[in-house]
Amino acid sequence: MAGDNRSGSHGREFGSFSEFYPFYLSEHSEPLNRRLHFAGCVLVLAAILCAIIFREWLFLLLAPVFGYGFAWIGHFFIEKNRPATFTHPLWSLMGDWAMFGEIISGKIKL
């Protein structure tokens, strides 16, 4: 996505997602923050599934509320840092789902 190749938090530059992801993980060092992100991802999937099953597309409006709401609570109140969403929106979204997959696979612990 255009605009994701710029200075990151703390003046760091990232040329690719593979360069960004270690930084992303470092911003999620608290287990409670990771749990909140995981819960948000599960609820995003549930909202999408409900929209499909019940053919009620208003459920889709809940997806970003769940995803960002839980994550931002984790950043502002647990990690006490600024979400990467503000500087690298696409890579941050990709990071959320990459971390979700690594939690499911057991690579990252909750």
N, C-alpha and C positions, 0 to 999 in steps of 0.2 A: 504494500500500500504506500502510495506516495506520502511523504511526510514522516515515515517511520525511521528513516535514515538521518537522524539528527542527534544532537547531544542528548544523552539520557540523563537520568538523575545523577547528581554528583558530578556533572560535567563529562560523563563518559559518552563515547560514541559507539554505536553498534551498527555494523555493516550488514548483518544478517540475523535471522532468528536464532541460529545456532550460537552466535556471539551473545545475543540478548538473554537467552534462557538461563544460563548460570546466574546472571544478575537477578533475573526474575525469581529464581529459587532462593537467592540470598535475602530477598525481600519478604520471604514466607518462612522464616526460621521458627516461628512460634507454632507449636502443634495446634493450638486453638484457632489460629488464623487459617491454617490448612484445613481444619475441620469445617470452619465456616465456608471456605471456598468450595469444599467438597459438597456440603449441604446445598449451597447455592446451585451448583451444577446439577445435582440430583433433582432439585425443584424446577430448574429450567427444563430438563428432560420431561418431568412430570407435566409441566404446563403445556409443552408441545404435544405430548401424548394425549392429554385431555382435549386439546383443541382438535386433534384428529378424531379421537373416539366419539366425542360429543358434537363434533362439527360446530363448535362454538369458538370462533376465532378470537373472541375477546380474551381467552386464556393466553393467547400469544402476547398480550400486553403485560402479563405477569412475568414473562420470561426475563426481560431485562431487570425488572424490579427485584426478582429473586437473585439473579446472577450478580448484579452490581451491588444490591443492598447488603447481602451477606458478606461479600468481599470487602466492601468499603468499611463496614463495621469492624472487620478484622484488621484492616490497615489503620484506621483512625484511632481505635480504642485498644487494640491488642499490640500490634507491631509499632504503633505510633510513627508510621511513615506515610508517604504520599503514594497512592496507587499508581502503578506504571501506566494505567489506562489514560492518564492525562498527557503523558509524553509519547507513548507508543501504543495507541489503541489496538491496532491489529495484532501486534506481537504479544501484547498483554492478553488479549482474547485467546490467541493460540496457546499462550503459556498456561492459561487456566485449564484448557482441555488437555494439554500435554501433562500437566501435573495431575489432573483427574485420572488420566490413563495410568500414570505411574503409581498413583495411590491404589487403584484397582488391582494392578499387577503385583503390588507388594514392594515395588522398588522404593517408594516413599512411604514412610510410616506416618500414621495419624497420631 
